Amino acid sequence: MGVATATTALLIGLPILSVPSTLEQHVVAHALERTGAAKTVEGVASLESIAWDIGELLGSPNYRQAAVQVAMKYIAVKFENNAQLLAEK
């Protein structure tokens, strides 16, 4: 899952199950996990373990709440100021 897909899911408050296969996907997956809005499947996983992870993501309000919190932070960003903020760093 890349940044654009992750952003889209989070903006609607949807927790994410990442199954990364590239370096970018691993970086994004672990960053998402740190927010509490995602789980990451590492290596080869059985269908049963993936089904368990999906059930946990959708059945636990904690993941949904974390996804909504990420969305609210993202929505609150004033993108017109990003260039100026980057220039100041």
Contacts in CASP RR format, 6 or more apart in sequence:
PFRMAT RR
TARGET T0000
AUTHOR 0000-0000-0000
METHOD contacts of the structure
MODEL  1
MGVATATTALLIGLPILSVPSTLEQHVVAHALERTGAAKTVEGVASLESI
AWDIGELLGSPNYRQAAVQVAMKYIAVKFENNAQLLAEK
1 16 0 8 1.000
1 18 0 8 1.000
1 19 0 8 1.000
1 20 0 8 1.000
1 25 0 8 1.000
1 28 0 8 1.000
1 29 0 8 1.000
2 24 0 8 1.000
2 25 0 8 1.000
2 28 0 8 1.000
3 24 0 8 1.000
3 28 0 8 1.000
6 16 0 8 1.000
6 18 0 8 1.000
6 28 0 8 1.000
6 32 0 8 1.000
6 38 0 8 1.000
7 74 0 8 1.000
9 15 0 8 1.000
9 16 0 8 1.000
9 67 0 8 1.000
10 16 0 8 1.000
10 32 0 8 1.000
10 37 0 8 1.000
10 67 0 8 1.000
10 70 0 8 1.000
10 71 0 8 1.000
10 74 0 8 1.000
11 71 0 8 1.000
11 74 0 8 1.000
11 75 0 8 1.000
12 71 0 8 1.000
13 37 0 8 1.000
13 64 0 8 1.000
13 67 0 8 1.000
13 68 0 8 1.000
13 70 0 8 1.000
13 71 0 8 1.000
14 64 0 8 1.000
14 67 0 8 1.000
15 37 0 8 1.000
15 38 0 8 1.000
15 39 0 8 1.000
15 57 0 8 1.000
15 58 0 8 1.000
15 63 0 8 1.000
15 64 0 8 1.000
15 66 0 8 1.000
15 67 0 8 1.000
16 32 0 8 1.000
16 37 0 8 1.000
16 38 0 8 1.000
16 39 0 8 1.000
16 57 0 8 1.000
16 67 0 8 1.000
17 38 0 8 1.000
17 39 0 8 1.000
17 40 0 8 1.000
17 41 0 8 1.000
17 50 0 8 1.000
17 53 0 8 1.000
17 54 0 8 1.000
17 57 0 8 1.000
18 25 0 8 1.000
18 28 0 8 1.000
18 29 0 8 1.000
18 32 0 8 1.000
18 33 0 8 1.000
18 38 0 8 1.000
18 39 0 8 1.000
18 40 0 8 1.000
18 41 0 8 1.000
19 40 0 8 1.000
19 41 0 8 1.000
19 45 0 8 1.000
19 50 0 8 1.000
20 26 0 8 1.000
20 28 0 8 1.000
20 29 0 8 1.000
20 40 0 8 1.000
20 41 0 8 1.000
29 38 0 8 1.000
29 40 0 8 1.000
30 40 0 8 1.000
32 38 0 8 1.000
32 40 0 8 1.000
33 39 0 8 1.000
33 40 0 8 1.000
35 66 0 8 1.000
35 67 0 8 1.000
35 69 0 8 1.000
35 70 0 8 1.000
36 62 0 8 1.000
36 63 0 8 1.000
36 66 0 8 1.000
37 63 0 8 1.000
37 66 0 8 1.000
37 67 0 8 1.000
37 69 0 8 1.000
37 70 0 8 1.000
38 57 0 8 1.000
38 63 0 8 1.000
38 67 0 8 1.000
39 53 0 8 1.000
39 56 0 8 1.000
39 57 0 8 1.000
39 63 0 8 1.000
41 49 0 8 1.000
41 50 0 8 1.000
41 53 0 8 1.000
45 53 0 8 1.000
56 63 0 8 1.000
57 63 0 8 1.000
58 64 0 8 1.000
END
